[in-house]
Amino acid sequence: METKTKLKTHAKLGFSSMDTAEMVTTMNELIANYHVFYQKLRNYHWNVTGPDFFDLHEKFEELYTTAVTDIDEIAEKIRVFGATPLSTLTDYLQTSEIRETGSKLTAIEMTREVLSDIETLDSFMLEVADAAGNVGDTATMDMMNSMMRRIEKEHWMLTAWLNEPKKH
Ligand SMILES: [Fe+2]
């Protein structure tokens, strides 16, 4: 069976720059959001206080450690396509939907922020996966799926930890 990509003019691994344009745009948005999220987690890791300090201090570190690996993987995928990942803090802050907060939040407020940010990240990952699906890039879809599987599980666990009534 002839695959779709074999019929294309090959630029990078069978995908033309037109094929990858939407993926690169959405991946850059994802990187920007993920980077602001990463720094928020460091902020919360350092500044969380109260009886849940040990739990959350550790959990936030676990999350930002994973974030570093994910961001790197996404940025390098953009390089695979021959494009340039957003790489400056200025670009991240301008592009990110996830907003920074100060440091004087309660442990509960920090956890609510993290939960809402995970929802934002999940939707950007889905956008990348959709863009990849449009051009049959199963490798990128797979990368996004595995990231989504992991952060959705984190979302569940943090929601269970927070144990607040459902919004809807
Ligand atoms: Fe630390």
Residues whose N, C-alpha, C, O or C-beta is under 5 A from the ligand:
A	BS01	LIG	none
